């Protein structure tokens, strides 16, 4: 008798077959919460289609990690471990995904990765995932912490399965064609050379396309001024609410918005977010130290502010050609350019009536703003 296998239809990859342990994990409280956690935070205020969830992205990363591991002919045990790591890499995300990361770190001294590790190990949450994983927990934690060589590299690093999925998925749902990714070509040109993650030379154009997509998505979506203003306000509000960790890890987007509404100190932020009545904002291309000086000068008329550091990861992608392994920046003029293109920037948030004063100040200092 054939074993019945569950199938989920994904908007990007089509039908994804699920083994029993994957189905069991998806049914847990922690994973089901991700269904109500928006992948792109408040980007839906600008891109109405950007309401896809962290659940979808986690499932997509699981699928890509599994297929990539098969393509490079890892063992069955390694394929299972890396696909589980892909599934669980974002299990620790709070409401609106990365949006509340700064406040989480301030309140709990943990980012979403550390919370993911705590959930997987059973230290926090229902303990269901830890029970399902059993003896595989430590291997998966090792992968997420970067301790498992090629398995870790498939999940975290430039050109990893996480990045391939979120760029393809975010482009699809926002309708921004600039982020188109040839995920099939990338999966079929990833390789291992002496234990090192690399891309075969014939996959270079697809990898260049992925990196160009990342830059363009940051410019047009991830760093859109309106969603950044909303995210900074939400971070400030979470710090005011200051919930206990065991309560916070249960929250989805709706729970957080409800808390904003029920707290007198954050009710104004609730109305701003619900009705898209946000204060104004400008971004400035300066380093973090100079940004601190700007904030000091303008603090009396700023509603809030934040500095966003460069999103570039340190790992260099290696290309395997006839000469062996070479850094992609030695082969690709595009990559050499892109490494200089995304840098840190500051966000100033202020009431509309103070806009001209802030612009005059920035002009006087010769600071470019958008």
KAJOSUL-V226782 format. One line per field, one symbol per residue. ss: DSSP state (H for helix, E for strand, C for the rest). psi: psi as a letter, one per 20 degrees, with the letter a starting at -180 (. if undefined). Layout:
ss = ???
psi = ???
This chain:
ss = CCCCCEEEEECCCEEEEECHHHHHHHCCHHHHHHHHCECCHHHHHCCCCCCCEHHHHHHHHHHHHHHHHHHCCCCHHHHHHHHHHHHHCCCCCCCCHHHHHHHHHHHHCCCHHHHHHHHHHCCCCCCHHHHHHHHHHHHHHHHHCCCCHHHHHHHCCCCCHHHHHHHHHHHHHHCCHHHCCCHHHHHHHEEEECCEEEEEHHHHHHHHHHHHHHHHHHHHHHCCHHHHHHHHHHHHHHHHHCCCHHHHCCCCHHHHHHHHHHCCCCHHHHHHHHCCCCCEEEEECCCHHHHHHHHHHHCCCEEEEEEECCCCCCCCCEEEECCEEEEHHHHCHHHHHHHHHCCCEEEEEECHHHHHHHHHHHHHCCCCEC
psi = pppppqpppqhgibpppprghghgghirgghhhihkophkcjhihgnhiljrrhgggggghggggggghghjlrrhghggghhhghhjhjhjqaqkcigjgghggggikpahghhgghghijhrahigghgghciighggggghjkjkchghhhhprpjrhgggghggghgghijoihjppmhggghijqrpoljpprpqhijghhhghghgggghhgghfhkpgghggghgghghhhhggmqqghggiipaghgghhhghiphijhghghgggjlmqrrqqqpnrrhghhhgggghjhhjpgarqporpipqhpppppoahibpqqhihhohghhghhihoaqqqppprqhijghghggggghikpqr.
